[in-house]
């Protein structure tokens, strides 16, 4: 991994399963995204997790331990995302 990561803001996004509109967004720090790489394996050409990655409920305990985001809302689908 490069020493200087790009200027990116990461987030954990929750989408309504009924209408797919963004319902929640929680910022993820650089340190947290590095830890999340141990739980959510990014594509080999995406070391800084610029693509969106599904956050499955079966890995939620590990995600919660890193993000301290509380329990998931089972009416939502979650994914990580990044923006510049």
C-alpha positions as CSV (number, residue, x, y, z in Angstrom):
1,X,0.0,0.0,0.0
2,X,1.3,3.5,-0.9
3,X,2.3,5.8,2.0
4,X,0.1,8.6,0.6
5,X,-3.5,7.5,0.0
6,X,-5.6,9.6,-2.3
7,X,-7.8,12.4,-0.8
8,X,-10.9,10.3,-0.2
9,X,-13.8,10.3,2.1
10,X,-15.1,6.8,2.9
11,X,-18.5,5.9,4.3
12,X,-20.8,3.1,5.4
13,X,-24.0,3.6,3.6
14,X,-27.4,2.0,4.4
15,X,-30.0,1.7,1.6
16,X,-33.7,0.9,2.1
17,X,-34.4,-2.6,0.7
18,X,-37.8,-1.3,-0.4
19,X,-36.8,1.7,-2.5
20,X,-33.0,1.6,-2.7
21,X,-32.6,5.3,-1.7
22,X,-29.7,6.2,0.6
23,X,-31.0,6.3,4.2
24,X,-27.9,6.4,6.4
25,X,-24.3,7.4,5.9
26,X,-21.5,7.1,8.4
27,X,-18.0,8.5,7.8
28,X,-15.2,6.0,7.9
29,X,-11.7,7.2,8.9
30,X,-8.5,6.2,7.1
31,X,-7.5,4.1,10.1
32,X,-10.9,2.4,10.1
33,X,-10.7,1.7,6.3
34,X,-7.3,0.0,6.9
35,X,-8.9,-2.2,9.6
36,X,-11.9,-2.9,7.4
37,X,-9.6,-4.3,4.7
38,X,-9.1,-7.3,7.1
39,X,-12.9,-7.9,7.1
40,X,-13.9,-6.9,3.6
41,X,-11.3,-7.9,1.1
42,X,-11.0,-5.3,-1.6
43,X,-10.2,-6.1,-5.2
44,X,-6.5,-6.4,-5.9
45,X,-6.6,-3.3,-8.1
46,X,-8.4,-1.3,-5.4
47,X,-6.2,-1.2,-2.3
48,X,-7.9,2.0,-1.0
49,X,-11.4,0.6,-1.4
50,X,-12.6,3.2,-3.9
51,X,-15.2,0.8,-5.3
52,X,-18.3,0.0,-3.3
53,X,-18.2,-3.2,-1.2
54,X,-21.2,-5.0,0.3
55,X,-21.3,-5.2,4.0
56,X,-23.1,-8.5,4.8
57,X,-24.9,-8.9,8.1
58,X,-22.8,-12.1,8.9
59,X,-19.7,-9.9,9.2
60,X,-21.4,-7.1,11.1
61,X,-19.9,-8.0,14.5
62,X,-16.4,-7.3,13.1
63,X,-17.6,-4.2,11.3
64,X,-19.2,-2.9,14.5
65,X,-16.0,-3.6,16.5
66,X,-14.1,-1.3,14.1
67,X,-16.7,1.4,13.4
68,X,-18.7,1.3,16.7
69,X,-21.8,1.9,14.7
70,X,-24.3,-0.2,16.7
71,X,-26.5,-2.9,15.4
72,X,-27.6,-3.0,11.7
73,X,-31.1,-2.1,10.6
74,X,-32.3,-5.3,8.9
75,X,-34.6,-3.3,6.6
76,X,-31.4,-1.9,5.0
77,X,-28.6,-3.1,2.7
78,X,-25.2,-1.8,3.6
79,X,-22.1,-1.1,1.6
80,X,-18.9,1.0,1.8
81,X,-18.3,3.8,-0.6
82,X,-15.7,6.4,-1.4
83,X,-15.8,9.9,-2.8
84,X,-13.2,12.5,-3.6
